[in-house]
Amino acid sequence: MSLFVPCFVDQLLPQVAVDTVKVLRRLGYGVDYPEGQTCCGQPAFNTGYWDEARPCAEHFVRVFKGADVIVCPSGSCTTMVRNFYADLLSKSALRDEAIAVASRTFEVSEFLVKVEGVTEVGAAFPHTVTYHASCHGLRELKLREEPLQLLRQVKGLTLVEMTRAEECCGFGGTFAAKFPDISAAMGTSKAECVAATGAEFVTAIDPSCLLHMEGILGKRKSSARTIHLASILAHQESQ
């Protein structure tokens, strides 16, 4: 099994990658990190710069083509590989390999619950938590219950339902840079929903959503904190 680390995790939330490995190794999986990996190309692709995104995608395929399974702590980056590489590389010599690699790439909760049938990972997190359904995971990967199934099995965790949990937080990659006022307004709406739950933490499967919400919640001086799903699953009683 190989770990695919998204750019936001690599540069801003490296502990999420560490925690992902902790969970997988606790469950008995051997995990390697291909050091040649770089960006999957999603920012350029989503902004319409397909020619610039293509070399990133081709490099990704070359780096991961030997992996039997590729696990990623991000719904959006998993979506890029799984759902869009075939179109992006439709005229590339690596198209067939890209499709094969895509079929073996999974977001971490997807891999655990859908592929392996695992919901109990030996985690303990004695806090109140609410869940934000990130757009790519929900709408592209069709992950609705999988993260929640994992959270419900965490010892000591109280899961609090959020109203409009499936509403976009407003980040949307370069959308936040192009339309900052709209992005901030959407983030504020999401922060209000988080605050209304009274939960100590809000979690999600996408680091980019969490970073966006962290900024909004901090500006509003909210007591709620953000935490990636993998970091909750990595937590144990002795910690």
Number of C-alpha atoms within 10 A of each C-alpha: 16 19 25 28 25 26 17 16 18 15 9 12 16 14 14 24 19 15 20 25 23 19 22 21 12 13 14 9 12 11 17 13 14 14 9 10 18 17 19 26 25 25 17 17 20 15 12 11 13 17 11 13 22 20 14 19 26 21 18 21 24 16 15 24 17 12 16 11 18 25 24 24 29 30 29 27 26 27 21 22 25 21 16 18 26 20 12 21 21 14 9 14 10 18 18 13 18 27 20 15 23 24 14 18 25 27 23 26 29 25 19 22 17 14 11 10 11 16 19 17 20 16 21 20 20 15 15 17 26 27 22 26 25 28 23 21 24 16 14 15 18 13 21 15 14 19 24 18 15 20 26 14 16 22 19 14 17 17 19 17 15 21 15 13 16 16 15 19 26 24 24 19 16 13 14 16 11 10 13 14 12 14 19 19 14 19 24 20 16 25 22 16 19 29 18 11 19 15 21 18 21 26 25 24 29 26 26 24 26 22 18 20 27 20 16 22 22 13 10 12 9 15 12 21 17 21 19 24 26 26 19 24 25 22 20 15 11 5 7
